[in-house]
Amino acid sequence: MSAANVQKTCESTREKLKPAIDRIEKFLNENALPELDQNQTEESSAFYKGFLSDLRHLLVFSEVSYEKLGVVLRRANFDVDFAEKALYNTYHQSINSFFYPKNECYSEDGRYAYTGQDAIRFRDKPIRAVRDVILEISKTYEELRDDLAFYESDYLTQRRMQNQRNHA
């Protein structure tokens, strides 16, 4: 990818991450386990504890990506390798953290991905605030996944090929 394209991708990724970070942070600051877990059964407690844990991880990964992209863009000389590594990490940490949460409180149902319907399905029926935050940020992470699809696997293949050429 050209340096100009990588730089534009860094800028747009950083711009898209910020509102998602703000929304997650606002949710976490305004909601606690006792408020979310209204049923207070063992199953619902496990669900909401797992959900909050996954959301905290997503926030941290997204903030780290946001900061790294900021460093990339503030450098006097744009470093394409450093930028691509930051984009790769954004894909494999932030985006994967959203779509494959450790506690599996929700998941993406691919059958709905391009129908205009919400593709996110929850393991248990959550309260409205939980549903709303995930559905709001899902649009951002879907866009980022599409924007950064190259970094899912093609980036590593390209790096390996460059290394082989350099050592040949």
DSSP file (Angstrom, degrees, kcal/mol; ACC not computed):
  #  RESIDUE AA STRUCTURE BP1 BP2  ACC     N-H-->O    O-->H-N    N-H-->O    O-->H-N    TCO  KAPPA ALPHA  PHI   PSI    X-CA   Y-CA   Z-CA
    1    1 A M              0   0    0      0, 0.0     5,-0.0     0, 0.0     0, 0.0   0.000 360.0 360.0 360.0 142.2    0.0    0.0    0.0
    2    2 A S     >  -     0   0    0      1,-0.1     4,-2.6     4,-0.0     5,-0.2  -0.289 360.0-114.4 -69.8 156.7    1.3    3.5   -0.8
    3    3 A A  H  > S+     0   0    0      1,-0.2     4,-2.6     2,-0.2     5,-0.2   0.883 117.2  53.2 -58.6 -40.1    2.5    5.7    2.0
    4    4 A A  H  > S+     0   0    0      2,-0.2     4,-2.3     1,-0.2    -1,-0.2   0.906 110.5  46.8 -63.5 -41.7   -0.4    8.2    1.3
    5    5 A N  H  > S+     0   0    0      2,-0.2     4,-2.5     1,-0.2    -2,-0.2   0.903 112.3  49.7 -66.9 -41.0   -3.0    5.4    1.5
    6    6 A V  H  X S+     0   0    0     -4,-2.6     4,-2.5     2,-0.2    -2,-0.2   0.919 111.5  49.5 -63.5 -42.5   -1.5    4.1    4.7
    7    7 A Q  H  X S+     0   0    0     -4,-2.6     4,-2.4    -5,-0.2    -2,-0.2   0.921 111.5  48.1 -63.3 -43.8   -1.5    7.5    6.2
    8    8 A K  H  X S+     0   0    0     -4,-2.3     4,-2.8     1,-0.2     5,-0.2   0.895 111.1  51.5 -62.5 -40.1   -5.2    8.1    5.2
    9    9 A T  H  X S+     0   0    0     -4,-2.5     4,-2.4     2,-0.2     5,-0.2   0.903 109.5  50.0 -64.6 -40.9   -6.1    4.7    6.6
   10   10 A C  H  X S+     0   0    0     -4,-2.5     4,-2.3     2,-0.2    -2,-0.2   0.926 112.5  47.7 -60.9 -45.1   -4.4    5.6    9.9
   11   11 A E  H  X S+     0   0    0     -4,-2.4     4,-2.4     1,-0.2    -2,-0.2   0.936 114.8  43.8 -62.6 -48.1   -6.3    9.0   10.0
   12   12 A S  H  X S+     0   0    0     -4,-2.8     4,-2.2     2,-0.2    -1,-0.2   0.876 113.3  51.8 -68.8 -36.0   -9.7    7.5    9.3
   13   13 A T  H  X S+     0   0    0     -4,-2.4     4,-2.2    -5,-0.2    -1,-0.2   0.930 111.4  47.1 -64.1 -44.7   -9.2    4.6   11.7
   14   14 A R  H  X S+     0   0    0     -4,-2.3     4,-1.6    -5,-0.2    -2,-0.2   0.914 112.0  50.5 -63.6 -42.9   -8.2    6.9   14.5
   15   15 A E  H  < S+     0   0    0     -4,-2.4    -1,-0.2     1,-0.2    -2,-0.2   0.878 112.5  46.9 -62.4 -38.1  -11.2    9.2   13.7
   16   16 A K  H  X S+     0   0    0     -4,-2.2     4,-0.9     1,-0.2    -1,-0.2   0.839 108.9  54.7 -74.4 -32.7  -13.6    6.2   13.8
   17   17 A L  H  X S+     0   0    0     -4,-2.2     4,-2.8     1,-0.2     5,-0.2   0.876  95.2  68.5 -67.7 -36.9  -12.2    4.8   17.0
   18   18 A K  H  X S+     0   0    0     -4,-1.6     4,-2.7     1,-0.2     5,-0.2   0.902 100.2  43.9 -56.5 -51.2  -12.7    8.0   19.1
   19   19 A P  H  > S+     0   0    0      0, 0.0     4,-2.3     0, 0.0    -1,-0.2   0.878 114.8  50.9 -64.0 -33.9  -16.5    8.0   19.2
   20   20 A A  H  X S+     0   0    0     -4,-0.9     4,-2.6     2,-0.2     5,-0.2   0.925 111.0  48.3 -66.2 -43.6  -16.5    4.3   20.0
   21   21 A I  H  X S+     0   0    0     -4,-2.8     4,-2.9     1,-0.2     5,-0.2   0.935 112.1  49.5 -59.8 -47.1  -14.0    4.8   22.8
   22   22 A D  H  X S+     0   0    0     -4,-2.7     4,-2.4    -5,-0.2    -1,-0.2   0.899 111.9  48.4 -60.1 -41.4  -16.1    7.7   24.2
   23   23 A R  H  X S+     0   0    0     -4,-2.3     4,-2.3     2,-0.2    -1,-0.2   0.914 113.6  45.8 -67.3 -43.2  -19.3    5.6   24.0
   24   24 A I  H  X S+     0   0    0     -4,-2.6     4,-2.8     2,-0.2     5,-0.2   0.936 113.9  49.1 -64.6 -45.9  -17.7    2.6   25.8
   25   25 A E  H  X S+     0   0    0     -4,-2.9     4,-2.4    -5,-0.2    -2,-0.2   0.909 110.8  50.2 -61.3 -43.0  -16.1    4.8   28.4
   26   26 A K  H  X S+     0   0    0     -4,-2.4     4,-1.6    -5,-0.2    -1,-0.2   0.926 111.7  48.6 -60.5 -45.5  -19.4    6.6   29.1
   27   27 A F  H  X S+     0   0    0     -4,-2.3     4,-1.2     1,-0.2     3,-0.2   0.939 113.0  46.6 -60.7 -47.7  -21.2    3.3   29.4
   28   28 A L  H  < S+     0   0    0     -4,-2.8    -1,-0.2     1,-0.2    -2,-0.2   0.857 112.8  50.1 -66.0 -34.6  -18.6    1.9   31.8
   29   29 A N  H  < S+     0   0    0     -4,-2.4    -1,-0.2    -5,-0.2    -2,-0.2   0.791 116.8  40.5 -72.2 -27.4  -18.6    5.1   33.9
   30   30 A E  H  < S+     0   0    0     -4,-1.6     2,-0.4    -3,-0.2    -2,-0.2   0.523 110.3  61.1-100.8  -6.6  -22.4    5.2   34.2
   31   31 A N     <  -     0   0    0     -4,-1.2     2,-0.3    -3,-0.2    -1,-0.1  -0.967  54.8-176.9-129.8 138.9  -23.2    1.5   34.8
   32   32 A A    >>  -     0   0    0     -2,-0.4     4,-2.0     1,-0.1     3,-0.7  -0.866  42.1-100.8-126.7 162.6  -22.2   -1.0   37.5
   33   33 A L  H 3> S+     0   0    0     -2,-0.3     4,-2.9     1,-0.2    -1,-0.1   0.878 118.0  53.9 -52.4 -47.3  -22.9   -4.7   37.9
   34   34 A P  H 34 S+     0   0    0      0, 0.0    -1,-0.2     0, 0.0     6,-0.1   0.861 110.8  47.5 -60.4 -33.0  -25.7   -4.3   40.4
   35   35 A E  H <4 S+     0   0    0     -3,-0.7    -2,-0.2     1,-0.2     3,-0.2   0.868 116.8  42.4 -73.5 -36.3  -27.6   -1.9   38.1
   36   36 A L  H  < S+     0   0    0     -4,-2.0     2,-1.7     1,-0.2     3,-0.2   0.896 105.0  64.5 -76.7 -40.7  -27.1   -4.2   35.1
   37   37 A D     <  +     0   0    0     -4,-2.9    -1,-0.2    -5,-0.2     8,-0.1  -0.569  57.5 157.2 -89.0  78.5  -27.9   -7.5   36.8
   38   38 A Q  S    S+     0   0    0     -2,-1.7    -1,-0.2     1,-0.2    -2,-0.1   0.770  72.4  49.6 -75.8 -25.9  -31.5   -6.9   37.7
   39   39 A N  S    S-     0   0    0     -3,-0.2    -1,-0.2     2,-0.1     3,-0.1   0.815  85.9-158.4 -81.0 -31.5  -32.4  -10.6   38.0
   40   40 A Q        +     0   0    0      1,-0.2     2,-0.2     2,-0.1    -2,-0.1   0.834  37.1 144.1  52.1  40.6  -29.4  -11.4   40.2
   41   41 A T     >  -     0   0    0      1,-0.1     4,-2.5     0, 0.0     5,-0.2  -0.591  66.2-107.3 -93.1 167.3  -29.4  -15.1   39.4
   42   42 A E  H  > S+     0   0    0     -2,-0.2     4,-2.0     1,-0.2     5,-0.2   0.903 120.6  48.3 -60.6 -40.8  -26.1  -17.0   39.1
   43   43 A E  H  > S+     0   0    0      2,-0.2     4,-2.1     1,-0.2    -1,-0.2   0.921 113.0  45.4 -67.4 -45.4  -26.5  -17.1   35.3
   44   44 A S  H  > S+     0   0    0      2,-0.2     4,-2.5     1,-0.2     5,-0.2   0.871 111.6  53.3 -69.5 -34.9  -27.3  -13.5   34.8
   45   45 A S  H  X S+     0   0    0     -4,-2.5     4,-2.5     2,-0.2     5,-0.2   0.923 110.1  47.6 -62.8 -43.9  -24.5  -12.4   37.2
   46   46 A A  H  X S+     0   0    0     -4,-2.0     4,-2.3    -5,-0.2     5,-0.2   0.902 111.5  52.2 -63.4 -40.6  -22.0  -14.5   35.1
   47   47 A F  H  X S+     0   0    0     -4,-2.1     4,-2.4     1,-0.2    -2,-0.2   0.952 114.2  40.3 -60.1 -51.9  -23.4  -12.9   31.9
   48   48 A Y  H  X S+     0   0    0     -4,-2.5     4,-2.7     2,-0.2     5,-0.2   0.847 113.7  53.2 -72.6 -33.6  -23.0   -9.3   33.1
   49   49 A K  H  X S+     0   0    0     -4,-2.5     4,-2.2    -5,-0.2    -1,-0.2   0.942 113.2  44.9 -62.7 -45.3  -19.6   -9.9   34.8
   50   50 A G  H  X S+     0   0    0     -4,-2.3     4,-2.6    -5,-0.2    53,-0.3   0.897 112.5  51.8 -63.5 -41.3  -18.4  -11.4   31.5
   51   51 A F  H  X S+     0   0    0     -4,-2.4     4,-2.4    -5,-0.2    -2,-0.2   0.947 111.2  45.9 -61.3 -49.5  -19.9   -8.6   29.5
   52   52 A L  H  X S+     0   0    0     -4,-2.7     4,-2.3     1,-0.2    -1,-0.2   0.885 112.5  51.7 -63.0 -38.9  -18.3   -5.8   31.6
   53   53 A S  H  X S+     0   0    0     -4,-2.2     4,-2.2    -5,-0.2    -1,-0.2   0.936 111.5  46.4 -62.1 -46.8  -14.9   -7.6   31.5
   54   54 A D  H  X S+     0   0    0     -4,-2.6     4,-2.5     1,-0.2    -2,-0.2   0.886 111.9  51.1 -63.5 -39.1  -15.1   -7.9   27.7
   55   55 A L  H  X S+     0   0    0     -4,-2.4     4,-2.3     2,-0.2    -1,-0.2   0.880 108.7  51.2 -68.2 -37.2  -16.1   -4.3   27.4
   56   56 A R  H  X S+     0   0    0     -4,-2.3     4,-2.3     2,-0.2    -2,-0.2   0.918 111.0  48.6 -64.0 -42.6  -13.2   -3.1   29.6
   57   57 A H  H  X S+     0   0    0     -4,-2.2     4,-2.8     1,-0.2     5,-0.3   0.927 110.5  50.8 -61.5 -44.8  -10.8   -5.1   27.4
   58   58 A L  H  X S+     0   0    0     -4,-2.5     4,-2.5     1,-0.2     5,-0.2   0.905 109.5  51.3 -59.8 -42.0  -12.3   -3.6   24.3
   59   59 A L  H  X S+     0   0    0     -4,-2.3     4,-2.6     2,-0.2    -1,-0.2   0.936 111.8  46.3 -61.0 -46.9  -11.9   -0.2   25.7
   60   60 A V  H  X S+     0   0    0     -4,-2.3     4,-2.6     2,-0.2     5,-0.2   0.944 114.1  46.9 -63.3 -48.4   -8.2   -0.7   26.6
   61   61 A F  H  X S+     0   0    0     -4,-2.8     4,-2.2     1,-0.2    33,-0.3   0.904 114.6  47.8 -60.6 -40.7   -7.3   -2.3   23.2
   62   62 A S  H  X S+     0   0    0     -4,-2.5     4,-2.5    -5,-0.3    -1,-0.2   0.895 111.7  49.4 -69.2 -39.5   -9.1    0.5   21.4
   63   63 A E  H  X S+     0   0    0     -4,-2.6     4,-2.6    -5,-0.2    -2,-0.2   0.907 110.7  50.2 -65.4 -41.1   -7.5    3.3   23.5
   64   64 A V  H  X S+     0   0    0     -4,-2.6     4,-2.7     2,-0.2     5,-0.2   0.927 112.3  47.5 -62.3 -44.3   -4.0    1.7   22.9
   65   65 A S  H  X S+     0   0    0     -4,-2.2     4,-2.6    -5,-0.2     5,-0.2   0.922 111.2  51.3 -61.3 -44.4   -4.7    1.6   19.1
   66   66 A Y  H  X S+     0   0    0     -4,-2.5     4,-1.7     1,-0.2    -2,-0.2   0.919 112.7  45.6 -58.8 -45.5   -6.0    5.2   19.2
   67   67 A E  H  X S+     0   0    0     -4,-2.6     4,-2.2     2,-0.2    -2,-0.2   0.916 112.2  50.3 -66.8 -43.7   -2.8    6.4   21.0
   68   68 A K  H  X S+     0   0    0     -4,-2.7     4,-2.5     1,-0.2    -2,-0.2   0.907 110.2  50.2 -62.4 -41.1   -0.5    4.4   18.7
   69   69 A L  H  X S+     0   0    0     -4,-2.6     4,-2.2     1,-0.2    -1,-0.2   0.865 108.2  54.0 -65.4 -34.4   -2.1    5.8   15.6
   70   70 A G  H  X S+     0   0    0     -4,-1.7     4,-1.5    -5,-0.2    -2,-0.2   0.904 108.5  48.6 -63.4 -41.5   -1.7    9.3   17.1
   71   71 A V  H  X S+     0   0    0     -4,-2.2     4,-1.1     2,-0.2    -2,-0.2   0.922 110.1  52.4 -63.0 -44.7    2.0    8.6   17.5
   72   72 A V  H  < S+     0   0    0     -4,-2.5     3,-0.5     1,-0.2     7,-0.3   0.922 113.0  44.0 -55.8 -46.3    2.2    7.4   13.9
   73   73 A L  H  < S+     0   0    0     -4,-2.2    -1,-0.2     1,-0.2    -2,-0.2   0.714 110.4  54.6 -77.3 -21.3    0.5   10.6   12.6
   74   74 A R  H  < S+     0   0    0     -4,-1.5    -1,-0.2    -3,-0.2    -2,-0.2   0.638  80.4 111.9 -87.7 -13.9    2.5   13.0   14.8
   75   75 A R  S  < S-     0   0    0     -4,-1.1     3,-0.1    -3,-0.5    -3,-0.0  -0.289  72.4-129.9 -61.4 143.3    5.9   11.8   13.7
   76   76 A A  S    S+     0   0    0      1,-0.2     2,-0.5     2,-0.0    -1,-0.1   0.922 100.5  37.5 -60.0 -45.2    7.9   14.3   11.6
   77   77 A N  S    S-     0   0    0      2,-0.0     2,-0.3     0, 0.0    -1,-0.2  -0.946  95.7-121.6-110.5 121.5    8.6   11.6    9.0
   78   78 A F        -     0   0    0     -2,-0.5     2,-0.8    -3,-0.1    -5,-0.1  -0.458  22.2-152.3 -65.6 121.5    5.7    9.2    8.3
   79   79 A D     >  -     0   0    0     -2,-0.3     4,-2.5    -7,-0.3     5,-0.2  -0.845   8.2-168.3-100.3 102.9    7.0    5.7    9.0
   80   80 A V  H  > S+     0   0    0     -2,-0.8     4,-2.9     1,-0.2     5,-0.2   0.892  85.7  51.3 -61.2 -42.7    5.0    3.3    6.8
   81   81 A D  H  > S+     0   0    0      1,-0.2     4,-2.1     2,-0.2    -1,-0.2   0.931 112.7  45.2 -61.8 -45.8    6.3    0.2    8.5
   82   82 A F  H  > S+     0   0    0      2,-0.2     4,-2.0     1,-0.2    -1,-0.2   0.897 113.9  50.5 -63.7 -40.5    5.4    1.5   12.0
   83   83 A A  H  X S+     0   0    0     -4,-2.5     4,-2.3     2,-0.2    -2,-0.2   0.919 110.2  48.5 -64.2 -44.7    2.0    2.7   10.7
   84   84 A E  H  X S+     0   0    0     -4,-2.9     4,-2.7     1,-0.2    -1,-0.2   0.873 109.9  52.2 -66.4 -35.4    1.2   -0.7    9.1
   85   85 A K  H  X S+     0   0    0     -4,-2.1     4,-2.5    -5,-0.2    -1,-0.2   0.900 109.2  50.4 -65.6 -39.5    2.1   -2.5   12.3
   86   86 A A  H  X S+     0   0    0     -4,-2.0     4,-2.0     2,-0.2    -2,-0.2   0.899 112.4  46.7 -64.2 -40.4   -0.2   -0.1   14.3
   87   87 A L  H  X S+     0   0    0     -4,-2.3     4,-2.3     2,-0.2    -2,-0.2   0.900 111.1  52.0 -67.9 -40.6   -3.0   -0.9   11.8
   88   88 A Y  H  X S+     0   0    0     -4,-2.7     4,-2.7     1,-0.2    -2,-0.2   0.933 111.4  47.1 -58.7 -46.9   -2.3   -4.6   12.0
   89   89 A N  H  X>S+     0   0    0     -4,-2.5     4,-2.0     1,-0.2     5,-0.6   0.858 108.4  55.6 -65.9 -35.2   -2.5   -4.4   15.8
   90   90 A T  I  X>S+     0   0    0     -4,-2.0     5,-2.1     3,-0.2     4,-0.6   0.932 111.7  44.1 -61.2 -44.6   -5.7   -2.5   15.7
   91   91 A Y  I  <>S+     0   0    0     -4,-2.3     5,-1.7     1,-0.2    -2,-0.2   0.961 118.5  41.4 -63.2 -51.4   -7.3   -5.2   13.6
   92   92 A H  I  <5S+     0   0    0     -4,-2.7    -1,-0.2     3,-0.2    -2,-0.2   0.662 128.6  26.9 -79.0 -15.7   -6.0   -8.1   15.6
   93   93 A Q  I  X5S+     0   0    0     -4,-2.0     4,-1.8    -5,-0.2    -3,-0.2   0.805 128.9  28.8-106.7 -62.7   -6.6   -6.6   19.1
   94   94 A S  I  X<S+     0   0    0     -5,-0.6     4,-1.8    -4,-0.6    -3,-0.2   0.968 126.5  39.2 -67.5 -54.6   -9.4   -4.0   18.9
   95   95 A I  I  ><S+     0   0    0     -5,-2.1     4,-2.5     1,-0.2     5,-0.2   0.928 119.5  46.1 -66.6 -45.2  -11.6   -5.4   16.1
   96   96 A N  H  ><S+     0   0    0     -5,-1.7     4,-2.4    -6,-0.3    -1,-0.2   0.861 108.9  57.3 -65.2 -33.3  -11.1   -9.0   17.1
   97   97 A S  H  < S+     0   0    0     -4,-1.8    -1,-0.2     2,-0.2    -2,-0.2   0.873 110.1  45.0 -63.5 -36.6  -11.8   -8.1   20.7
   98   98 A F  H  < S+     0   0    0     -4,-1.8    -2,-0.2     1,-0.2    -1,-0.2   0.952 120.1  37.6 -70.7 -49.2  -15.2   -6.7   19.6
   99   99 A F  H  < S+     0   0    0     -4,-2.5     9,-0.5     1,-0.3    -2,-0.2   0.700 126.6  35.5 -80.8 -18.7  -16.2   -9.6   17.3
  100  100 A Y  S  < S-     0   0    0     -4,-2.4    -1,-0.3    -5,-0.2    -2,-0.1  -0.500  78.6-173.6-131.9  65.4  -14.8  -12.4   19.4
  101  101 A P    >   -     0   0    0      0, 0.0     3,-1.3     0, 0.0    -3,-0.1  -0.334  29.1-126.5 -64.9 141.4  -15.3  -11.4   23.0
  102  102 A K  T 3  S+     0   0    0      1,-0.3   -52,-0.0    -5,-0.1    -5,-0.0   0.863 108.2  43.8 -55.5 -42.6  -13.7  -13.8   25.5
  103  103 A N  T 3  S-     0   0    0    -53,-0.3    -1,-0.3   -52,-0.1   -52,-0.1   0.473  98.4-137.9 -88.6  -1.6  -16.8  -14.4   27.5
  104  104 A E    <   +     0   0    0     -3,-1.3    -2,-0.1     1,-0.1     3,-0.1   0.834  48.6 150.6  50.8  42.7  -19.1  -14.8   24.4
  105  105 A C  S    S+     0   0    0      1,-0.1    18,-3.1   -55,-0.1    19,-0.5   0.744  75.8  10.2 -72.9 -22.7  -21.9  -12.7   25.8
  106  106 A Y  E    S-A  122   0A   0     16,-0.3     2,-0.3    17,-0.1    16,-0.2  -0.958  70.2-173.7-146.3 163.8  -22.7  -11.8   22.3
  107  107 A S  E     -A  121   0A   0     14,-2.4    14,-3.3    -2,-0.3     2,-0.5  -0.969  30.8-101.7-152.7 165.6  -21.6  -12.9   18.8
  108  108 A E  E     -A  120   0A   0     -9,-0.5     2,-0.9    -2,-0.3    12,-0.2  -0.810  23.4-150.2 -94.5 129.6  -22.0  -11.9   15.2
  109  109 A D    >   -     0   0    0     10,-3.8     3,-2.3    -2,-0.5     4,-0.4  -0.872   6.3-157.6 -98.9 104.4  -24.4  -14.0   13.2
  110  110 A G  G >  S+     0   0    0     -2,-0.9     3,-0.8     1,-0.3     4,-0.4   0.693  84.4  73.1 -57.5 -22.0  -23.0  -13.8    9.7
  111  111 A R  G 3  S+     0   0    0      1,-0.2    -1,-0.3     2,-0.1     3,-0.1   0.747 104.7  38.9 -65.7 -21.2  -26.4  -14.6    8.2
  112  112 A Y  G X  S+     0   0    0     -3,-2.3     3,-1.5     7,-0.2     5,-0.5   0.456  86.5 102.7-104.6  -2.5  -27.6  -11.1    9.1
  113  113 A A  T <  S+     0   0    0     -3,-0.8     3,-0.2    -4,-0.4     6,-0.1   0.808  93.3  25.3 -56.3 -37.6  -24.4   -9.2    8.3
  114  114 A Y  T 3  S+     0   0    0     -4,-0.4    -1,-0.3    -3,-0.1    -2,-0.1   0.110 100.3  86.0-117.0  22.6  -25.5   -7.8    4.9
  115  115 A T  S <  S-     0   0    0     -3,-1.5    -2,-0.1     2,-0.3    -1,-0.1   0.526 100.3-112.1 -98.1  -7.1  -29.3   -7.7    5.3
  116  116 A G  S    S+     0   0    0     -4,-0.4     2,-0.2     1,-0.4    -3,-0.1   0.299  84.9 114.1  89.3 -10.2  -29.5   -4.4    7.1
  117  117 A Q  S    S-     0   0    0     -5,-0.5    -1,-0.4     1,-0.1     2,-0.4  -0.509  84.2 -85.3 -86.9 162.6  -30.6   -6.2   10.3
  118  118 A D        -     0   0    0     -2,-0.2    -1,-0.1     1,-0.2    -5,-0.1  -0.544  35.3-163.1 -69.0 126.2  -28.5   -6.2   13.4
  119  119 A A        +     0   0    0     -2,-0.4   -10,-3.8    -6,-0.1     2,-0.4   0.531  59.0 101.3 -88.7  -6.7  -26.0   -9.1   13.1
  120  120 A I  E     -A  108   0A   0    -12,-0.2     2,-0.4    -8,-0.1   -12,-0.2  -0.667  51.4-171.9 -84.6 129.2  -25.2   -9.1   16.8
  121  121 A R  E     -A  107   0A   0    -14,-3.3   -14,-2.4    -2,-0.4     2,-0.3  -0.981  14.1-139.5-121.8 132.4  -26.9  -11.9   18.8
  122  122 A F  E     -A  106   0A   0     -2,-0.4   -16,-0.3   -16,-0.2   -17,-0.1  -0.672  10.8-137.5 -93.1 145.3  -26.7  -12.0   22.6
  123  123 A R  S    S+     0   0    0    -18,-3.1     2,-0.3    -2,-0.3   -17,-0.1   0.911  95.3  15.9 -64.1 -43.5  -26.3  -15.2   24.5
  124  124 A D  S    S-     0   0    0    -19,-0.5    -1,-0.1   -80,-0.0   -80,-0.0  -0.872 100.9 -90.0-123.9 159.9  -28.9  -14.1   27.1
  125  125 A K        -     0   0    0     -2,-0.3     2,-0.1    -3,-0.1    -2,-0.0  -0.602  51.4-155.8 -72.9 115.0  -31.4  -11.3   26.7
  126  126 A P        -     0   0    0      0, 0.0     2,-0.1     0, 0.0   -89,-0.0  -0.388  22.8 -92.6 -87.3 167.8  -29.6   -8.2   28.1
  127  127 A I    >>  -     0   0    0    -91,-0.2     4,-2.0    -2,-0.1     3,-0.6  -0.370  47.2-101.0 -70.3 163.0  -31.1   -5.0   29.5
  128  128 A R  H 3> S+     0   0    0      1,-0.2     4,-3.1     2,-0.2     5,-0.2   0.850 118.9  57.5 -58.0 -40.7  -31.6   -2.3   27.0
  129  129 A A  H 3> S+     0   0    0      1,-0.2     4,-2.1     2,-0.2    -1,-0.2   0.878 108.9  46.8 -61.1 -38.2  -28.5   -0.2   27.9
  130  130 A V  H <> S+     0   0    0     -3,-0.6     4,-1.9     2,-0.2     5,-0.2   0.937 114.1  46.9 -68.1 -47.7  -26.3   -3.2   27.2
  131  131 A R  H  X S+     0   0    0     -4,-2.0     4,-2.5     1,-0.2     5,-0.2   0.929 112.4  51.2 -58.9 -46.0  -28.0   -4.0   23.9
  132  132 A D  H  X S+     0   0    0     -4,-3.1     4,-2.5     1,-0.2     5,-0.2   0.909 107.9  49.9 -61.7 -45.2  -27.8   -0.3   22.9
  133  133 A V  H  X S+     0   0    0     -4,-2.1     4,-2.1     1,-0.2    -1,-0.2   0.921 114.0  45.1 -64.1 -42.2  -24.1    0.2   23.6
  134  134 A I  H  X S+     0   0    0     -4,-1.9     4,-1.7     1,-0.2    -1,-0.2   0.926 114.6  47.1 -68.1 -43.7  -23.1   -2.9   21.6
  135  135 A L  H  X S+     0   0    0     -4,-2.5     4,-0.8    -5,-0.2    -1,-0.2   0.870 111.8  52.2 -67.3 -34.6  -25.3   -2.2   18.7
  136  136 A E  H  X S+     0   0    0     -4,-2.5     4,-0.6    -5,-0.2     3,-0.5   0.940 116.3  37.7 -65.1 -46.8  -24.2    1.5   18.5
  137  137 A I  H  X S+     0   0    0     -4,-2.1     4,-2.2     1,-0.2     5,-0.2   0.694  99.9  77.6 -81.0 -16.5  -20.5    0.6   18.4
  138  138 A S  H  X S+     0   0    0     -4,-1.7     4,-2.4     1,-0.2    -1,-0.2   0.873  89.7  56.8 -60.7 -35.9  -21.0   -2.4   16.2
  139  139 A K  H  X S+     0   0    0     -4,-0.8     4,-2.2    -3,-0.5    -1,-0.2   0.916 107.8  47.9 -60.8 -42.9  -21.3   -0.2   13.2
  140  140 A T  H  X S+     0   0    0     -4,-0.6     4,-2.6     1,-0.2    -2,-0.2   0.939 113.3  46.0 -62.8 -48.2  -17.9    1.4   13.9
  141  141 A Y  H  X S+     0   0    0     -4,-2.2     4,-2.2     1,-0.2    -1,-0.2   0.817 110.6  54.1 -69.9 -28.9  -16.2   -1.9   14.3
  142  142 A E  H  X S+     0   0    0     -4,-2.4     4,-2.1    -5,-0.2    -1,-0.2   0.930 110.8  46.6 -65.3 -45.2  -17.9   -3.3   11.2
  143  143 A E  H  X S+     0   0    0     -4,-2.2     4,-2.9     1,-0.2    -2,-0.2   0.925 113.1  49.0 -61.6 -44.8  -16.5   -0.4    9.2
  144  144 A L  H  X S+     0   0    0     -4,-2.6     4,-2.5     1,-0.2    -1,-0.2   0.895 108.7  53.2 -63.4 -39.7  -13.1   -0.7   10.7
  145  145 A R  H  < S+     0   0    0     -4,-2.2    -1,-0.2     2,-0.2    -2,-0.2   0.915 112.6  44.6 -61.7 -41.8  -13.0   -4.5    9.9
  146  146 A D  H >< S+     0   0    0     -4,-2.1     3,-1.0     1,-0.2     4,-0.2   0.927 114.6  48.8 -66.1 -44.9  -13.9   -3.7    6.3
  147  147 A D  H 3< S+     0   0    0     -4,-2.9     3,-0.3     1,-0.2    -2,-0.2   0.853 119.9  37.1 -62.6 -35.8  -11.3   -0.9    6.1
  148  148 A L  T >< S+     0   0    0     -4,-2.5     3,-1.8    -5,-0.2     4,-0.3   0.144  75.7 118.5-107.4  18.7   -8.5   -3.0    7.7
  149  149 A A  G X>  +     0   0    0     -3,-1.0     3,-1.8     1,-0.3     4,-0.6   0.827  69.7  66.2 -55.2 -33.2   -9.3   -6.4    6.1
  150  150 A F  G 34>S+     0   0    0     -3,-0.3     5,-1.7     1,-0.3     3,-0.4   0.838  96.7  55.9 -55.1 -34.3   -5.9   -6.3    4.4
  151  151 A Y  G <45S+     0   0    0     -3,-1.8    -1,-0.3     1,-0.2    -2,-0.2   0.469  86.1  81.1 -83.8  -1.2   -4.3   -6.5    7.8
  152  152 A E  T <45S-     0   0    0     -3,-1.8    -1,-0.2    -4,-0.3    -2,-0.2   0.953 126.9 -35.3 -67.0 -48.3   -6.2   -9.7    8.7
  153  153 A S  T  X5S+     0   0    0     -4,-0.6     4,-1.7    -3,-0.4     3,-0.3   0.526 126.7  73.9-145.4 -32.3   -3.7  -11.9    6.8
  154  154 A D  H  >5S+     0   0    0     -4,-0.4     4,-2.6    -5,-0.4    -3,-0.2   0.842  92.7  60.7 -62.2 -34.3   -2.4  -10.3    3.6
  155  155 A Y  H  ><S+     0   0    0     -5,-1.7     4,-2.3     1,-0.2    -1,-0.2   0.923 106.0  45.7 -59.9 -46.4   -0.1   -7.9    5.6
  156  156 A L  H  > S+     0   0    0     -3,-0.3     4,-2.6     2,-0.2    -1,-0.2   0.896 111.7  52.2 -66.3 -39.1    1.8  -10.8    7.1
  157  157 A T  H  X S+     0   0    0     -4,-1.7     4,-2.2     1,-0.2    -2,-0.2   0.929 110.4  48.5 -60.4 -45.1    2.1  -12.6    3.8
  158  158 A Q  H  X S+     0   0    0     -4,-2.6     4,-2.2     1,-0.2    -2,-0.2   0.909 111.1  50.2 -61.7 -42.8    3.5   -9.3    2.3
  159  159 A R  H  X S+     0   0    0     -4,-2.3     4,-2.4     1,-0.2    -2,-0.2   0.908 110.2  49.9 -63.6 -42.3    6.0   -9.0    5.1
  160  160 A R  H  X S+     0   0    0     -4,-2.6     4,-2.4     1,-0.2    -1,-0.2   0.910 110.4  50.0 -62.9 -41.6    7.2  -12.6    4.7
  161  161 A M  H  X S+     0   0    0     -4,-2.2     4,-2.2     1,-0.2    -1,-0.2   0.900 110.4  49.9 -65.0 -39.9    7.7  -12.1    1.0
  162  162 A Q  H  X S+     0   0    0     -4,-2.2     4,-2.2     1,-0.2    -1,-0.2   0.909 110.9  49.8 -63.7 -41.7    9.7   -8.9    1.6
  163  163 A N  H  X S+     0   0    0     -4,-2.4     4,-1.6     2,-0.2    -2,-0.2   0.893 109.7  50.7 -64.1 -40.1   11.9  -10.7    4.2
  164  164 A Q  H  X S+     0   0    0     -4,-2.4     4,-0.8     1,-0.2    -1,-0.2   0.904 111.2  48.5 -65.1 -40.7   12.5  -13.5    1.8
  165  165 A R  H  < S+     0   0    0     -4,-2.2     3,-0.4     1,-0.2    -2,-0.2   0.886 110.8  51.1 -65.1 -38.5   13.5  -11.1   -1.0
  166  166 A N  H  < S+     0   0    0     -4,-2.2    -1,-0.2     1,-0.2    -2,-0.2   0.801 114.4  43.1 -70.0 -28.4   15.8   -9.2    1.4
  167  167 A H  H  <        0   0    0     -4,-1.6    -1,-0.2     1,-0.2    -2,-0.2   0.501 360.0 360.0 -94.8  -5.1   17.6  -12.5    2.5
  168  168 A A     <        0   0    0     -4,-0.8    -1,-0.2    -3,-0.4    -2,-0.1   0.472 360.0 360.0 -82.5 360.0   17.8  -14.0   -1.0
